[in-house]
């Protein structure tokens, strides 16, 4: 499953998503977020309860407001 558009929402803030096959790059994320909030928002937007830690890797840089998400082959649809 994949996010269908490049607008990504965490709480009341929107960020931009750059979709790639195995890696997505997020920018303009709110400063109050963290890896867990990003994972939860992604799971919600793809219709899952939770992202499996063995299938997704999220890294958020609070100083820049950017994040990357890596997905394993089994999660690409």
PyMOL commands that set and color helices and strands:
alter all, ss='L'
color gray80, all
select helices_A, chain A and resi 35-45+73-75
alter helices_A, ss='H'
color red, helices_A
select strands_A, chain A and resi 7-10+13-18+23-27+56-61+66-71
alter strands_A, ss='S'
color yellow, strands_A
deselect
rebuild
show_as cartoon
